[in-house]
């Protein structure tokens, strides 16, 4: 009785890298893991760890991209998806770079990454 469907997990990440990449990168934690997909599937997989505050009245058969998880560990999200029978079918990532301050050569890299999971 489990329904087929897709769930997409997305997050923004950033880190600072010193001049000529000679210093260790300073990573910031993942601030929020976003969930996109059919409401009923997202609730089934993530249960109480799904924060629905940005789209609280979404009907079960509708799609949303406004949910996020109450935890910040990607591996935890992947475990929950695997336990529910989902498999990763695609992923993508984008990145940009900007200088942190005019007085330094430190650069701030930001990225947005998505993982697409499917269950038959």
C-alpha positions in Angstrom: 0.0 0.0 0.0 2.8 2.6 -0.2 2.2 5.2 -3.0 4.8 5.9 -5.6 6.2 9.4 -6.0 9.0 11.9 -5.9 10.5 13.9 -3.0 13.1 16.6 -3.5 15.5 17.6 -0.7 17.3 20.9 -1.1 19.7 23.0 1.0 21.9 26.0 0.8 25.5 25.8 2.0 28.4 28.2 2.3 32.0 28.3 3.4 34.9 30.8 3.5 38.1 29.9 1.8 41.3 31.9 2.3 43.8 33.2 -0.3 45.0 30.6 -2.8 43.1 27.9 -1.0 46.0 27.5 1.4 44.0 27.8 4.6 41.4 25.4 5.8 37.9 26.1 4.6 35.5 27.4 7.3 32.2 25.6 6.8 28.9 26.9 8.1 26.3 24.5 9.2 23.3 23.7 6.9 20.7 26.2 8.1 17.6 24.5 6.7 16.7 21.4 4.7 13.8 22.1 2.3 11.3 19.4 1.2 9.4 19.5 -2.0 6.8 17.0 -3.1 3.3 15.7 -2.5 2.2 16.6 1.0 1.0 13.0 1.9 4.4 11.5 0.9 6.4 14.2 2.9 4.3 13.6 6.0 4.6 9.8 5.6 8.4 9.9 5.4 9.3 12.7 7.8 6.3 12.6 10.3 6.8 14.9 13.2 10.2 16.1 11.9 8.5 17.9 9.0 7.9 21.6 9.7 4.7 22.6 8.0 4.4 26.1 9.4 5.0 27.8 6.0 2.2 25.8 4.3 0.0 24.4 7.1 -3.3 23.8 5.3 -2.0 22.0 2.2 -4.3 19.1 1.1 -2.7 15.7 1.1 -2.8 15.2 -2.7 -1.3 18.6 -3.5 2.3 19.5 -4.0 4.4 22.0 -2.0 7.9 23.4 -1.9 7.4 25.2 1.3 8.1 22.5 3.9 11.4 22.1 5.7 12.8 19.7 8.3 13.3 20.4 12.0 16.8 18.9 11.9 19.9 19.9 9.9 21.6 16.6 9.1 21.3 15.5 5.4 22.2 12.0 6.4 19.2 11.8 8.7 16.9 12.9 5.8 18.5 10.3 3.6 18.1 7.6 6.2 14.4 8.4 6.5 13.9 8.3 2.8 15.8 5.0 2.4 13.8 3.5 5.3 10.6 4.5 3.4 11.7 2.8 0.2 13.0 5.8 -1.7 16.1 5.8 -3.9 18.0 8.8 -5.2 17.5 9.2 -8.9 19.2 12.6 -9.6 21.0 15.5 -7.9 22.4 18.9 -8.9 24.3 21.7 -7.4 25.1 25.3 -8.2 27.8 27.5 -6.7 28.9 31.1 -6.6 31.9 32.9 -5.2 32.2 36.4 -3.8 35.0 38.2 -1.8 34.3 38.4 1.9 35.8 41.8 2.5 37.7 44.3 0.4 40.7 44.2 2.7 41.2 40.4 2.5 41.5 37.8 -0.1 39.0 35.5 1.6 36.2 34.3 -0.6 32.8 33.1 0.4 31.4 30.2 -1.7 27.7 29.6 -1.6 25.8 26.7 -3.1 22.4 25.3 -3.5 22.0 21.5 -3.8 19.0 19.3 -4.6 18.6 15.6 -4.3 15.6 13.9 -6.1 14.3 10.7 -4.6 11.7 8.3 -6.1 9.7 5.4 -4.8 7.9 3.0 -7.1 
